[in-house]
Amino acid sequence: MSPIQSYQQALYYLLPELLLCATILVTCLWNLFFPKLKEWTPILSIMGLVMAFGLTLSQFYRPRAVMFEGLFTVDSLTLTFSLIAVFVGMMVVMISMGYEHHFGKHRGEFYAVLLTATVSTMLLSGATNLILLFVALETLSICCVLLAGFSKFDVKSGEASLKYLLSTAAVTATLLYGLSFLYGLTGSTMYSMIAEKLGMIYLPPYALIKVFVLILVMSAIGFKLSMVPFHMWTPDVYEGAPTPVTAFLSIGSKAGGFVVALRLLLVVFGKATADWSVVLAALAILSMIMGNLIALSQKSFKRMLAYSSIAHVGYMLIGLIAANNVGLSTMVFYIIVYGFMNLGAFAGAVLFSNETGSDNIDDFDGYIRKRPYKALLLSLCLINLAGLPIPPAGFIGKLLIFGAGLGITTNFNGLSLGWLLVGIALLTSIPAVYYYTRVVIKMIVREPSPVVAALPERPAYLASPQEPITAALAVSVLALFACGTTGVSPVIRMSEWAVQPLVSATAEHATPQFGIDVNKVE
C-alpha cells in the first residue's frame, strides 16, 4: 500500500474525530459571528455528535487498523469506548441546554471545551503509544479543569476547578515519571514493544524498577477512576462543578480512565498480572467500603452520587481483576449500564435544582406531588443504582460482575480472592440500597418540603428550556429498560466483542511501516 493510500485509509478511520474537531471550530465561532442565534450552538454540537456516532457505528466489524506506526489503533475496544464517549457527550449537551443560563455569554466556549473533552476520550480509547496517551490524557484533564470552573461567579465552582487542577498536576507528574522509566527500561514508546521487553526483565534490580513503575502508573489510573485513596478530589469537585459537568466527569472521564487501565495493565503489564491484581483488589475493597459508608451521611445529592461513584468503581474493578473474557466483558457491560443510570440521576438533579435552587436531599420530600413524571423517572434511575431489579438492568450488571468475580482463582492461605471481593461487594451493597432508596422514599412518601411546596403547578420557563433535560432523563430510563429486557443479549455481545483485542490478541502487535495496517482482522 502506497503512503498516499495509507494516509487516505487513516483519514477514513479518523473521520469521527475529525468531524468533531470541525464541530469544535464551528461552536467556537458561531457565537462570534451569529450572537443573535446563540441558541443554535448546542443544536450544532448535537448534530456533530450524532454524525460522529453514526460514523463510528459504520466502522464496527471492520478490520483492525494500526495507524501511524503504532501510535493509534482502531479496534473493537476503541470503537466501543468511542461510542460511549460520544453518547455521553450527546446526553451532557442535552442536559446543559437547560443549564446554560448559568454560563452567561460563554455558552459557545462551554460546548467547544466539552466536545474537546469528548475527542480526547476517543483518542485515549485508541492510544497505543505513550506519547499519544500522555497528550490525550492531559487534554482531557485540562478540559475537565476548565469545565469544572465554568460557573465563574460561583465560589464552589472556582474551588472545584482549583482542587481538580492541583490534584491533576500532581498526578501528571507521577504519571510522567512512571512513563519515563518505561521508556528508559525498554527504549520504546509503543505498547507492543514495551510489553515484549518488559516480559524479558527478570534480574532483581530491573524487576524492582518494573514494580515501582507499575505503582506510579496505577496511582495515575486510581486518580482518574476515583479509587480510594486517590479519591479526595471527587466529592468537592462533583459538588462544586456545574451539574452537567459532574455528569461528564462521572462517566465520560471515567470511561477514558478505564480504557487506559485496560490497555496498560493487560497489554503493557499483562505478564505481571500477579503483581497488580492483588494491589487492585485491595483498592477495590477500600473503594467499595469507604464509598458506600461515607455516602450514608451525605446531605448533598451530588456529594452522595460522588461517593457512590467511588463504590461503583470498586464493583467494576472486580471484572478487571478477573482479567479474562467473562470478567472484562461484564465490566464493559456494567460501565454501559452505569452510564445510563448516572446520566439519568444527574439529569434529575439538574431539573430539581433549576426549579428549587437546592441540592439538599431533604428538599426532595414530596417531589412527586408537584412533578410526578420527573420524580418517577429519577426514582427508577436511583433504584437501578442500588442494584434493585426495577427495571433489572442494574441488577443484571451486578449479578454478572459478581459472577465473574467468583471465577477469580487467586488464593491466600486457602482464602479465595474472588469470594472475598464478591462477599465485600454484597455486604457494601446493603448501605447502598439504603441511601439510594432514602431519596426515593422522600420523593414519593413524604409530605412536600417547603421548597417543593413553593413550586408552581406547571413548570415555568427558567431562562433556559427544560425539555432537553427531561428528554435526556427519559432516554436514560428507556435505555435502562432496554438493557434489562430485550437489549441484554446485544449489549453483552457488544461487550464481549469490545474486549477481544485484550483476551485473544494481546500477543500479536502490528508494526506497520507507514500510515495504517488493516491486514489484521479480529
N, C-alpha and C positions, 0 to 999 in steps of 0.2 A: 504494500500500500504506500503510495507516494505521500510526502509531507502535506501536500495540499488536501488530498483525500482524508488523511488522518485528522487534519485540522477541521475539515467540514464535519466529520463524524463527531469530533469533540464538541463542536458548536451545537450539534443536534442533541447530544446528551445533556448539555448545559442550558438548553432552551428555557426550562422553568426558572432557573436562577437569573438568566439574562433578562427574561421578561419582567421579573420582579425588580431588577435593577432599573429598567426603563420606567416602571411604575413609581419607583422611589423618586426619580428625576421629575416625573410629572407632578407628584404630590408636593414636591419642594417648590415648584414654580407656579403651581396653579393659583395659590392664594396671592402670589405676587402680581400676576398678570390679570387674574379674574377675582378681585377681592369681593365683588358682589355675589359671586357664585361659590362661596367657600363651603356651602353645604354639600357640594358635589365631591369634595375631597375624599371623604370616607367611601362614597359610592365608587369612585375611581379605584380606590385601594382594594375594595372587594372584587371589582371586575378583574384587576390584575391577579389577585389571589385565586379566583375561580379559574382563570385561564391557566395559571401555573399548576393548579390541582389537576386539571384535565390533561395537561402535557405530561405531568408526572405519571398519571394513570396510563397514558398511552405507551409508556416505556416499560410497563410491567411485562415480565416473562420474556424480555429481550435478552440477548447475550450479555454476559458480564463484561463491563468495559473498564479497562485500566488506562487512565489518561495521563499524559504529560510525565512519562517516565515514573509512574507510580505515585504521583502527587495526589491524585484524586481517583477514587474508584466508584463506579456506579454499579451496584449490585442490589440484591433484594433487601438487604439491611438499609442501604442508603435510601432506596425508594420508599420503604415503609416509614422510616422516621422523617423523611421529607414530607410525605403525606400528612403525618401527624403535625409537623410544624406548620404547614400551610393551612390545615384545618383549624388549628388553634389560632393562627393569625386571623382567619376569617371571623371566627367567633369573637375574638377580642376586639376587632374593629366594630362588629355589631354592638357589643357591649359599650364600647367607647362612644358610639354615636349618641347615646343618651346621657353621656357623662361629659361630653366635650365642652360644655359651657364652663367647666372648671378650668379649662386651658386658655381661655381668653382668645387673643388674636394669634396664638401659636398653634392652631389646630393642624395646619399643614405639616409643620415640623414634627408634631407628635406622630402622625401616621407615617411619615418618612422614616423616623427612627424605629418605629415598630416594625415596619417592613424590612429595614436593615437587620434588625434582630432575627427576623424570620429567615432571611437569606443566610445569615451567619449560622443558624442552626442547620440549615440544609447543607451548607458546605462542611460543617462539623460532622454531619452524618456520613459523608463520603471521604473524609480526610484519612489518608493512609501514609502520611508523611508528617514528620514532627513540625516542619515549618508551617504547612497549611493548618495543622492542628492548633498551633500557637496563635496564628493570625486570626483564624475563625473564632477561637475561644475568647481572645481579647476583644475582638469586635463585638461579640455578643455581650461580654461583660460591660464594655463602655456604654453600649446601648441600654442595658439594664440600669446602669447608674443614672443615665440621663432621664429615662422613663420614670424611675422612682422619685426623682425630684422635679417632675414636670409641673406640679401644682406649686408655682413659685411663691405664692403668698400664704401657703400652708406650712407652718413651722414643722409639723410632723413629717411632711413630705421632704423638706430640706434635710431634716435629721436622718431620715431613711436613706436618702441619696448619699450623704456623707458617710454613714456607717457602712453602706454597701461598698463605697469607693475604698475606704480604708481596709476593709476586710479583703476585698478582691485584690488590692495592691499587694498585700502580704502573701496571699495565696499564689499570685502570679510569680512573685519572686521565688517562692518554694518550688512551683512547677518548673520554672525556667532552670533553676538549679538542678533539678532532677533530670530534665531533658538534656542539659549539658553533659551530665555524667553518662547518659545513654549514648550520646554521640561520641564521647571520649572513649567509652568501652568498645564500641562497635565500628566507629568511623563512618556511620551512615545515618541518614535521617529517614530512610524508608522502613516502614513497619516490617516488611518481609525480611529484609537484610538484618535488621536489629534482632528479630526473633531467632533467625538462624544462628547468628553469632553469640547471642546470649545463651542459647542452648548448649554451646560448646565451652562455657565458662564453668569450671569445677574447682579451680585452685582456691584455697581458703581466702587469700586477700581479695581476689576479684569477686568471689561469691559473696563476701560480706558487703562489698560495694553494691552488688546487684540487689541485695536485700534492702540496703539503705535507699537506693533509687526507687525501689518499689514502695517504700514508706512515704517518700516525698510525693510520688505520683498519686498514691492513694489519698493523701491529705488533700490534694487539689480536687480529686474526684469527690471526696467527702464533703468539701465545701460546696461544690456545685449541686450536690444532691441533698444538702442539708442533713447529713448524717451526724449523730452525736459522736464526738464532741465538737464538730465543726459547724454547729447549727446556730451559734449565738447571734448571728446577724438576722436570722429568719423572722422571729416574731416582730421585732421592731420595724424591719423593712416591710413586711407584709401589712402591718397596721398602718404605717405612715405613708406608703406609696399609694397613688390613686388606685382604686379597686380594680379597674381593668388591667392595670399593670401588674397588680398582685396575681390576677388570674393567669397572665402570661408567665410570670416568674414561677408559679406553682406547677405549670405543665410544660410550656414551650421550652423554658430554660432547663428544666429537669430532663426533658427528652434529649436535649443536647448532652447533658451530663451522663445519661445512661448509655448513649451510643459511644461516647468516649470511653466509658468504663468497659463496655463490651469489647471494643476493638483493642484497647491497651491491655486489659487483663487477660483476655482469651487468645489474642493473636500475638502480641508482643511478649507477654509474660506467661503464655499458655503452658510452657513446660515447668513453670514454678507454681502451679495451681495450689499445691500443698502449702506454699509459703503465704499466699494471700487469702485463701479461702477461710482459714481459721481466724485471721485478723478481721476479715469482712464479716464473719459470723458474729464476732464479739461486738462490732459496730452495729450490726443489725439488731442484736439483742438490746443494746443500750438505746437505740433509736425507738424500738417498739415500747420499751418500758417507760422511758422518760417522756417521749412524745405523748403517749396516751395519758399518763398520770398528771403531767403538767397541764394538759388541755382541760382536765376536770375543773380546775379552779379559775378558768378564764371568764371574764365578763364581756370582753370584746369578741364579737362574732369572727372578725378577721384574725385575731390572735388565736382563737380556738382552731380555726382552719389551718393556721400556720403550724401549730404544734401537732395537729392531726396529720398534716402532710409529712412531718418527720416520721411519724409512726408508720404511715403507708409506705414510705421509702424502705423502712425495715422489712415490711412484708415483701416488697418487690425484690429485695436483695436475696431472699431465700432462693428464688429462681436462678439468680446469677451464681450463688454458691453451689447449686446443684451442677452447673456447668455442663449440662447435657441437653439433648434436643427437647425433652419434656420440660425441664426447668426453664430454659431460655425462652421457649415459645409461650409458656404460661406467663412468664414475666412480661413479654410484649403484649399479650392479651390483657393482663392486669393494667399495664400502662395506658392502653387504649380506653378501657372501661373507666379507669380512674380519671382520665381526661374529661370524659363526658360528665361524670359525677361532679367533679370540681368546677368545671365551667358553668354548670347549672347552678351550683351553690353560690358562686361569685356573681353570676347574673342576678340571682335573687337578692344578694346583698346590695348590689347597686340599685335595684328597683326600690328596696326598702329605704336605703339611706338617701336616695334622691328625694323621696317624699317626706321623710321624717327628719333627715339630718342626723340620724343616730346610728350607732354601730353596736349599741349595748344589747346584749342578749335579752335582758329583762324587758326591753321595749318591744320585743316581738309578741308580747302577750296579746292574744285575741286578734292576731293579724288576719285570720280567716274571715272574721266578721265584716271587714271592710274590703279586703282583696282576696276573695275565696280561691280564684283560679291560680293566682300567683303563689299563695300560701300552699296550695295543694302541690303544685309543681316543685316548689322548693323543698317541701317535705319529702317527696319521692327521691330527690337527689340526696338528701341527708340520710334517709333510711338506707339507701344503697351504699353510701359511705360507711355506714355502720355494719354493712355486711348482711343485712336482713333481706330476705327474698321477695321484696315488693318494689319493683319487678326484680327478677332474680339475677340481673347482670352482676351486681357487686358480690352477691353470694356465690355465684359461679366462679368469679375471679378468685375469691379467697379459697374456695374449695379446690380449684385447680392448682393454685400455688402452694397450698398446704400439702396436697397430694404429691407434688413434685419434691417438696422438702423431705417427705418421708423416704424418698429414694436416695437421699444423700448417704453414702456408705462410710464416711469418716467416723472413726470411733476413738474415744479417750477412756482407756481403762474400762472398756465394756460399755461406756455411755455413748449412744449414737448421737452425733451432732445434728442429724436431721430431726430425730424425735425431740431433741432439746429445743431446736428452733421452732418447730411446729407447736410444741407444748406451750412455750412462752408466747407465741403468736395468739394461740387460743385464749390464754389467760388474759393477755392485754387487750383482747377484743371486747372483753366484758365492760371495762370502763368506757370504751369507745361507743358501745351501744348506749350507755347512759348519757354521755354528753351530747351525742347527736340527737337522740330521741327527746332529750330535755327541751331542745329548741322546738321540735315538732309538737310536743305536748303544750308548750307555751303558746304556740301559734293557734292550735286547734281547740284546746280545752279551756284555757284561762280566759278570764274577762279582759276586755281590751285595756291596754295600758293608756295613760294619759296621752302619750304620743300617737298611738293608733286611734284613739277615740277622737282626736282632733282632725283626722284625715277626712277630706270631703267624700261624699258617697261615690262620686265618679272621679277617676284620675284626671288631673289637670295637666295642661302643657307646662313643663318645668324647664323652660329655657332651652331644652333640647328634647327631641321626640323620644318617647319611651317605648314605642312599638318595636324598634330593632332589638332592645334588650329583652323584651318579652318573647320575641321570636327566637332569640338565642337560647333562652331558658326552655322554650318548648322543643326546640331541636335537640337539646341535650337530653331531655326526658324521652323523646321519641327514639333517640339513638340507644338509650338505656333499655327501652322495651325491645328494640331490635336485637341488641347484643344478648339479651336474656331469653329470647324466644327463637324466632326463625333465623336470626343472624349469628347465632352461636357458632355453628359449623363453619360458615365462610370466614368469620374473624379468626377462628382458631387455625384454619388452613392458611390464612394470610400470615399469621404469627409464626407458624411452622416454616413457611416459605421464607419469611424475613430472616430467620436465624440460620438458614442453610449454609451461608458462607462461613459461619463460625463453627459449625459442628461437622461439616463434611469436606470443607475445602481450605482449612487453615494451613495445611501443609503445602498447598500449591499457591505460589505467588507469582504474578506476571511481572516481567521486567521489559517492557517494550522500549524500542529504540527512540521513537518519537511519537508524540500525539496519543494515539489510542490503540488498544489491543482488544478486539472483540472476538477473539478466537475461542475464548473460554466460556462455555455455556454452563450455567448452574444446573 
